[in-house]
Amino acid sequence: MGRRKVTHQLISDKSTRRVTFRKRKEGILKKINELTILCGLRACAIIYSDYKDGPEVWPNRKEVRTLLNRLKALPKDKQTKYMMDQKDLMTKMIQDAKKKLEKEQMHSRAMELGMIAAFSDIHDADYSEDLIKAADVVEKRIDVIRERIEALE
């Protein structure tokens, strides 16, 4: 049985919001626990809510302090290496989308060149730029295949 789609917005009913918070909090703490066990790493969680006066910490305050001190001991650039704000995330998503679009355009162009080569006489028109681009695509694919072969050996 599937679950209904959840709209991500503030739950208006306070008791439902509290129950949802409790269940989701338990779920995220369970996931963190599984991650630490399966991957052999150290992790902690600090959760502030309106339902308790102070923060809730997992697994315990001593472990949280140890991990936070370890983080503070790192140089600033390493502390923030993987941190993103909304602007950084959107910029990264746009860059990824542009790369994907470029790749699709190259693939589309290669297919188009294949169609031109198959159904028309290449000697009748000047396709030099197109052929250079096609050769570039072929070379890149050959490089990818060589890398795969090397990885398998």
Helices and strands as residue ranges (DSSP letters): H 14-39, E 45-47, E 56-58, H 61-73, H 76-79, H 86-119, G 122-124, H 128-152
